[in-house]
Amino acid sequence: MSKRTMDVLRRSILLVSLPFFILGLLLPIRGKAIGAGAVEIGLFFSAFSLMNVLLRPLVGYGLDRLGRRPFFVLGLLGYVVAMLSFALMDQVWGIVAARIIQGISSSFLWLAAHAVTADVASEDQRGRLFGSVTQESSRGSIIGAFIGFTLINAGEHMNGQVAGLGTWELMFLIYAAASVVAAFLAWRGLRETNPHAQGSAPSRPIVWSRPWILLMLVTLVTGASWAMVSPILIITLQEQLGADATTLSWAFLPSGLVWALLPSRLGTLADRFGRKPLMVLGLAMAAISSFIVPFLTSVVGFAVLWALQALCYAAGDPAEQALVADLTGGDQRGRAYGIYAMAADLGATIGPLGGAWLYARVGASMPFYANGLILAACAVLLALLLQVPARVAATPA
């Protein structure tokens, strides 16, 4: 049952992840094309995160009370609506609305996916299985990017039209169709993994231990810090390197391949050596990368830098997700991942607006310097204060 459950989960996630790279790369450019300013582009990112902040604690409670499966399927159906909205709306308010719908869907989908993975994985497999979920999402993003840029290149030779539709519209109609297939696969094949879901409220509260509080604090701060540079990274690289969107997409390819091929394998390092070393390494490399970005002079240099950062993050991210499961039991994991994700998204809601303000008022390089300082401080904080053994006794799901 566990293998079948994870197979269905991963296939659905691959399909629903097709638009993720395109949205991250082209949404700021799309915003500029329809008249959005720097603050409005920041709002595209903050609107998405705000929905997650508001909903994830409630969704986490529902996962423990009602089960994982219904939330996962509803999240996939929500992505269908979001992708149709991106395809059909070409105003700033329409993009904001689509991001709100996507944020609601994300809060359902990813909390359920994390809870299912924690339910079926034994303690010595958590890093690997969480890595495999991330890996499948990255593979979907790469496939979706290939589809998207194939359409963009075709559109450049056909006055921006492919099969009678605008390139952007056709692209997101394809992504919507893929989400429909993902929802069907999950509805038909995903089994409920929470044995405690019987319609009654969970009985045990989450224990707010020192490692748990520290993890939530660092998650909040790093979520805000990293989100400062998300809306402006592509714009900064375009201005600094003089590269167009297609060239930058190739620059992101090496890091995308790292995420698509290695998280499952690197996740085994967290199972073998513990969560803390890999989390610290990921933050430290991200800090160094952020400091270097303002000094880049070539697309190749950026590609190498981002691939090295991806390598460290691909090891640290499964370790962090596994640590959440280590610190909580089966009837608490929905709420635990809800709180964990809320902390990240609360930071991500504040971060884009702060980054856009620094970019506009202080200078294009300042968000990257501020991000580097904060990430470095959090890496030191975890290295000194996080006291979690390599094997934490977890309550069986």
Secondary structure, 3 states (H helix, E strand, C coil): CHHHHHHHHHHHHHHHCCCHHHHHHHHHHHHHHCCCCHHHHHHHHHHHHHHHHHHHHHHHHHHHHHCCHHHHHHHHHHHHHHHHHHHHCCCHHHHHHHHHHHHHHHHHHHHHHHHHHHHHCCHHHHHHHHHHHHHHHHHHHHHHHHHHHHHHHHHHCCCCEECCEEHHHHHHHHHHHHHHHHHHHHHHHCCCCCCCCCCCCCCCCCCCCHHHHHHHHHHHHHHHHHHHHCCCHHHHHHHHHCCCHHHHHHHHHHHHHHHHHCHHHHHHHHHHHCCHHHHHHHHHHHHHHHHHHHHCCCHHHHHHHHHHHHHHHHHHHHHHHHHHHHCCCCCCHHHHHHHHHHHHHHHHHHHHHHHHHHHHHCCCCHHHHHHHHHHHHHHHHHHHHCCCCCCCCCCCC
